[in-house]
Amino acid sequence: MEKKNQNIRIDKGGKYLTFTLADEDYGIEILKVKEIIGMMPITTLPQTPDFVKGVVNLRGKVIPVVDLRLKFGMTCHDYTERTCIIVVEISGPSGSTMMGIVVDSVSEVVQIRGDDIEETPKFGAKLDTEYILSMAKTEGHVKILLDIDRVLTADELSLALKAA
């Protein structure tokens, strides 16, 4: 059984794009990232949750944009010159789609070894941590590795895609 856990950890090792939200470090598997763009005008949409900022026109393709700070229940703050949109490809019930996520700043691409990745701690039934892939220990810090496919629920994803 111990061997199985080690295989799971090794499978999660790889390259991650790291970014910050409210002074915390996060990471997304690099294969999910399509590009990083600076902030651009976002067309707001009526009757969508606060975290759905709207849509952008990215080279003729309309993609929904979600503010991760708001999605995660963090305080909202003004965008700065370091704020950017990470365009990711997420897999949902109806296939793959492109989506923009607003983050405070992008840090770097890092190689994280499977040995440095631990399972997400269990916080009890009241706290939803489904979107957290695992925790990575790097240079004395902890990075929260996100399962970007689970950050939005199926209903939220459907709503964002309808908006786009």
ZADODREN-950521 format. One record per residue (C-alpha): residue in one letter; y, z, x. Coordinates in nm, 3 decimals, decimal comma. Layout:
BEGIN
dofi resn: a&y: Y&z: Z&x: X
...
//
This chain:
BEGIN
dofi resn: m&y: 0,000&z: 0,000&x: 0,000
dofi resn: e&y: 0,239&z: 0,078&x: 0,286
dofi resn: k&y: 0,185&z: -0,273&x: 0,418
dofi resn: k&y: 0,298&z: -0,420&x: 0,085
dofi resn: n&y: 0,629&z: -0,231&x: 0,104
dofi resn: q&y: 0,687&z: -0,358&x: 0,455
dofi resn: n&y: 0,629&z: -0,717&x: 0,337
dofi resn: i&y: 0,887&z: -0,669&x: 0,065
dofi resn: r&y: 1,141&z: -0,550&x: 0,320
dofi resn: i&y: 1,069&z: -0,837&x: 0,557
dofi resn: d&y: 1,108&z: -1,087&x: 0,274
dofi resn: k&y: 1,463&z: -0,960&x: 0,209
dofi resn: g&y: 1,570&z: -1,001&x: 0,570
dofi resn: g&y: 1,785&z: -1,302&x: 0,650
dofi resn: k&y: 2,142&z: -1,426&x: 0,655
dofi resn: y&y: 2,396&z: -1,273&x: 0,418
dofi resn: l&y: 2,762&z: -1,346&x: 0,351
dofi resn: t&y: 2,937&z: -1,010&x: 0,358
dofi resn: f&y: 3,255&z: -0,923&x: 0,170
dofi resn: t&y: 3,452&z: -0,621&x: 0,058
dofi resn: l&y: 3,538&z: -0,475&x: -0,280
dofi resn: a&y: 3,745&z: -0,156&x: -0,292
dofi resn: d&y: 3,669&z: -0,075&x: 0,074
dofi resn: e&y: 3,292&z: -0,106&x: 0,024
dofi resn: d&y: 3,079&z: -0,368&x: 0,199
dofi resn: y&y: 2,858&z: -0,605&x: -0,001
dofi resn: g&y: 2,636&z: -0,899&x: 0,084
dofi resn: i&y: 2,494&z: -1,205&x: -0,090
dofi resn: e&y: 2,209&z: -1,420&x: 0,040
dofi resn: i&y: 2,374&z: -1,709&x: 0,223
dofi resn: l&y: 2,154&z: -1,963&x: 0,044
dofi resn: k&y: 2,324&z: -1,868&x: -0,285
dofi resn: v&y: 2,672&z: -1,936&x: -0,144
dofi resn: k&y: 2,807&z: -2,289&x: -0,186
dofi resn: e&y: 3,160&z: -2,239&x: -0,053
dofi resn: i&y: 3,449&z: -1,999&x: -0,012
dofi resn: i&y: 3,789&z: -2,098&x: -0,147
dofi resn: g&y: 4,128&z: -1,933&x: -0,149
dofi resn: m&y: 4,272&z: -1,809&x: -0,473
dofi resn: m&y: 4,385&z: -2,090&x: -0,697
dofi resn: p&y: 4,523&z: -2,109&x: -1,049
dofi resn: i&y: 4,269&z: -1,975&x: -1,297
dofi resn: t&y: 4,289&z: -2,091&x: -1,657
dofi resn: t&y: 4,240&z: -1,781&x: -1,872
dofi resn: l&y: 4,026&z: -1,798&x: -2,179
dofi resn: p&y: 4,076&z: -1,608&x: -2,503
dofi resn: q&y: 3,815&z: -1,368&x: -2,637
dofi resn: t&y: 3,621&z: -1,321&x: -2,316
dofi resn: p&y: 3,545&z: -0,989&x: -2,143
dofi resn: d&y: 3,811&z: -0,866&x: -1,896
dofi resn: f&y: 3,591&z: -0,943&x: -1,597
dofi resn: v&y: 3,572&z: -1,314&x: -1,692
dofi resn: k&y: 3,899&z: -1,428&x: -1,537
dofi resn: g&y: 3,867&z: -1,781&x: -1,675
dofi resn: v&y: 3,782&z: -2,118&x: -1,525
dofi resn: v&y: 3,894&z: -2,328&x: -1,229
dofi resn: n&y: 3,883&z: -2,700&x: -1,167
dofi resn: l&y: 3,696&z: -2,742&x: -0,840
dofi resn: r&y: 3,706&z: -3,109&x: -0,742
dofi resn: g&y: 3,664&z: -3,223&x: -1,101
dofi resn: k&y: 3,402&z: -2,963&x: -1,198
dofi resn: v&y: 3,502&z: -2,675&x: -1,425
dofi resn: i&y: 3,341&z: -2,348&x: -1,317
dofi resn: p&y: 3,371&z: -1,998&x: -1,464
dofi resn: v&y: 3,525&z: -1,726&x: -1,249
dofi resn: v&y: 3,431&z: -1,357&x: -1,265
dofi resn: d&y: 3,622&z: -1,073&x: -1,096
dofi resn: l&y: 3,354&z: -0,851&x: -0,939
dofi resn: r&y: 3,588&z: -0,552&x: -0,923
dofi resn: l&y: 3,623&z: -0,556&x: -1,300
dofi resn: k&y: 3,255&z: -0,636&x: -1,358
dofi resn: f&y: 3,157&z: -0,331&x: -1,154
dofi resn: g&y: 3,408&z: -0,104&x: -1,334
dofi resn: m&y: 3,640&z: -0,066&x: -1,035
dofi resn: t&y: 4,016&z: -0,041&x: -1,069
dofi resn: c&y: 4,201&z: -0,369&x: -1,092
dofi resn: h&y: 4,455&z: -0,448&x: -0,823
dofi resn: d&y: 4,684&z: -0,734&x: -0,731
dofi resn: y&y: 4,534&z: -1,022&x: -0,542
dofi resn: t&y: 4,642&z: -1,054&x: -0,178
dofi resn: e&y: 4,632&z: -1,333&x: 0,079
dofi resn: r&y: 4,279&z: -1,216&x: 0,169
dofi resn: t&y: 4,149&z: -1,230&x: -0,190
dofi resn: c&y: 3,923&z: -1,528&x: -0,237
dofi resn: i&y: 3,666&z: -1,688&x: -0,461
dofi resn: i&y: 3,307&z: -1,722&x: -0,344
dofi resn: v&y: 3,139&z: -2,011&x: -0,524
dofi resn: v&y: 2,776&z: -1,922&x: -0,580
dofi resn: e&y: 2,482&z: -2,096&x: -0,742
dofi resn: i&y: 2,312&z: -1,863&x: -0,983
dofi resn: s&y: 1,983&z: -1,909&x: -1,161
dofi resn: g&y: 1,971&z: -1,816&x: -1,526
dofi resn: p&y: 1,755&z: -1,879&x: -1,831
dofi resn: s&y: 1,896&z: -2,231&x: -1,867
dofi resn: g&y: 1,868&z: -2,331&x: -1,499
dofi resn: s&y: 2,112&z: -2,320&x: -1,208
dofi resn: t&y: 2,487&z: -2,314&x: -1,245
dofi resn: m&y: 2,792&z: -2,275&x: -1,024
dofi resn: m&y: 3,016&z: -1,973&x: -1,069
dofi resn: g&y: 3,309&z: -1,828&x: -0,881
dofi resn: i&y: 3,327&z: -1,459&x: -0,796
dofi resn: v&y: 3,657&z: -1,301&x: -0,693
dofi resn: v&y: 3,630&z: -1,058&x: -0,400
dofi resn: d&y: 3,889&z: -0,862&x: -0,203
dofi resn: s&y: 3,803&z: -1,034&x: 0,125
dofi resn: v&y: 3,520&z: -1,217&x: 0,297
dofi resn: s&y: 3,396&z: -1,057&x: 0,618
dofi resn: e&y: 3,130&z: -1,261&x: 0,797
dofi resn: v&y: 2,781&z: -1,406&x: 0,786
dofi resn: v&y: 2,534&z: -1,160&x: 0,932
dofi resn: q&y: 2,166&z: -1,172&x: 1,012
dofi resn: i&y: 2,003&z: -0,863&x: 0,864
dofi resn: r&y: 1,656&z: -0,772&x: 0,982
dofi resn: g&y: 1,394&z: -0,668&x: 0,729
dofi resn: d&y: 1,360&z: -0,336&x: 0,916
dofi resn: d&y: 1,724&z: -0,255&x: 0,836
dofi resn: i&y: 1,683&z: -0,305&x: 0,461
dofi resn: e&y: 1,588&z: -0,024&x: 0,225
dofi resn: e&y: 1,514&z: -0,021&x: -0,145
dofi resn: t&y: 1,793&z: 0,076&x: -0,381
dofi resn: p&y: 1,794&z: 0,449&x: -0,450
dofi resn: k&y: 1,701&z: 0,544&x: -0,807
dofi resn: f&y: 1,990&z: 0,708&x: -0,989
dofi resn: g&y: 1,820&z: 0,769&x: -1,323
dofi resn: a&y: 1,814&z: 0,574&x: -1,646
dofi resn: k&y: 2,188&z: 0,597&x: -1,719
dofi resn: l&y: 2,297&z: 0,396&x: -1,416
dofi resn: d&y: 2,213&z: 0,025&x: -1,409
dofi resn: t&y: 2,136&z: -0,088&x: -1,055
dofi resn: e&y: 1,936&z: -0,400&x: -1,150
dofi resn: y&y: 2,190&z: -0,624&x: -0,977
dofi resn: i&y: 2,148&z: -0,445&x: -0,643
dofi resn: l&y: 1,885&z: -0,620&x: -0,433
dofi resn: s&y: 1,871&z: -0,349&x: -0,165
dofi resn: m&y: 2,073&z: -0,155&x: 0,089
dofi resn: a&y: 2,121&z: -0,271&x: 0,449
dofi resn: k&y: 2,195&z: -0,045&x: 0,743
dofi resn: t&y: 2,417&z: -0,224&x: 0,993
dofi resn: e&y: 2,620&z: -0,077&x: 1,279
dofi resn: g&y: 2,632&z: 0,269&x: 1,125
dofi resn: h&y: 2,742&z: 0,141&x: 0,783
dofi resn: v&y: 2,563&z: 0,060&x: 0,461
dofi resn: k&y: 2,604&z: -0,277&x: 0,295
dofi resn: i&y: 2,507&z: -0,321&x: -0,068
dofi resn: l&y: 2,306&z: -0,642&x: -0,100
dofi resn: l&y: 2,352&z: -0,802&x: -0,441
dofi resn: d&y: 2,105&z: -1,004&x: -0,643
dofi resn: i&y: 2,373&z: -1,245&x: -0,764
dofi resn: d&y: 2,139&z: -1,385&x: -1,029
dofi resn: r&y: 2,138&z: -1,041&x: -1,197
dofi resn: v&y: 2,505&z: -0,946&x: -1,165
dofi resn: l&y: 2,570&z: -1,098&x: -1,507
dofi resn: t&y: 2,333&z: -1,032&x: -1,793
dofi resn: a&y: 2,191&z: -1,334&x: -1,975
dofi resn: d&y: 2,442&z: -1,281&x: -2,258
dofi resn: e&y: 2,737&z: -1,250&x: -2,019
dofi resn: l&y: 2,626&z: -1,558&x: -1,828
dofi resn: s&y: 2,590&z: -1,752&x: -2,151
dofi resn: l&y: 2,939&z: -1,645&x: -2,260
dofi resn: a&y: 3,092&z: -1,745&x: -1,925
dofi resn: l&y: 2,917&z: -2,083&x: -1,931
dofi resn: k&y: 3,032&z: -2,153&x: -2,287
dofi resn: a&y: 3,385&z: -2,075&x: -2,173
dofi resn: a&y: 3,355&z: -2,333&x: -1,895
//
